Amino acid sequence: MSDTTDSHSTAVEPATAPPRRAAPGRTRALWILLGTAVLLGVVVVISAGTGQVRIPPIEVLGSIAHHWHLDIGPLPSHPQGENALWVSRFPRILLGLLVGVALGTAGCLLQGVLANPLAEPGIIGVSSGAAVGACLMIVIGGTGTDGWAIAGAAALFGLITTAGVYVLSIRDGASSTIMLVLTGIAVNAFCLGVIAYLTYIASTAAREQIVFWQLGSLAGNVSWTQVKIVAPLAIAGLAGGMVLIRKIDLLALGEVQAASLGVNVEAVRRQVIVLVAMLTAAGVAFTGIVMFVGLIVPHVMRLLVGPKHAWLLPASALGGALVIAAADLGARTLTGGELPLGMLTSLIGGPVFFLLLRQRNAAGRW
């Protein structure tokens, strides 16, 4: 009888065992992701209500709810409120969020696969290549050049330049991190020379347009069409990166160790470069060059959620969106005019990067 009772107790033990608790690091990362998402939502609502037609946050939320067929909250009381939100501000805000997602994701992927803390999307030439395409189109077409033509040329030249960097970095049938970085530096320098030449021969008006494009901005006629073009590219790039997170984590052990664990290092590197080129080209095509987001955001998020890419990659995407949303809000409100977005991200990103450098150096990590 006693044996039977003991056997029964043993059989039901798994069912009565306490549920497994989440690891502390996982719980912390989850809370940071949720906090970043909430903060992003707050910035978006404030940004949507800020402008010549001021709309209280409760009316912004009410307008969003009514567009989702939910009879919750008031609609904007201003006669032009709905028009200002859905024709002008929401397309601009959403495009900025997608650009931030694209650049944050691209920077995280590139730093992971190259195991290089200085890696950012521009290092493989996509940003400078895009700038060459945009500048060339402005010089050829003049100041009346259609924005779509400039965006198309920027995306095309960015992808071509990235392909060139990868091909030139191949030695004995395979690329290496150091060759990719050095080739990227050389190609970027060449592209800067081409941009300088195009700026020199451009007319005064075209020269101003070239400078303004390189400063990066969400100002202008941003429409839902642009959002619909960038959205699938940004989402596909993020999804593709999530598929590769385990292999990128293994690459942190070193290329030889990762290869011994079954990772095809060259294939992963090639896949990541394609994703980064697609994400960055989509990000800069309509907005111009936006510096430091792809470099700084992954570093900050790595300090907060740790190096595991299952958390770091979505955190970098959310962080990039938050930085662009906040910078765009600042660009519209800090002065009476419209400040360039890329200028603000550089002004903020430079000191932040220096502080990170000092902190990590003090911790003996670099």
Salt bridges, closest charged atoms under 4 A:
ASP71 OD1 - HIS66 NE2 3.18
GLU82 OE1 - HIS67 ND1 3.94
ASP249 OD1 - HIS309 ND1 2.73
GLU255 OE2 - ARG269 NH2 2.43
GLU266 OE1 - ARG269 NH1 3.42
ASP328 OD1 - ARG92 NH2 2.66
ASP328 OD2 - ARG332 NE 3.87
GLU338 OE2 - ARG92 NH2 2.25
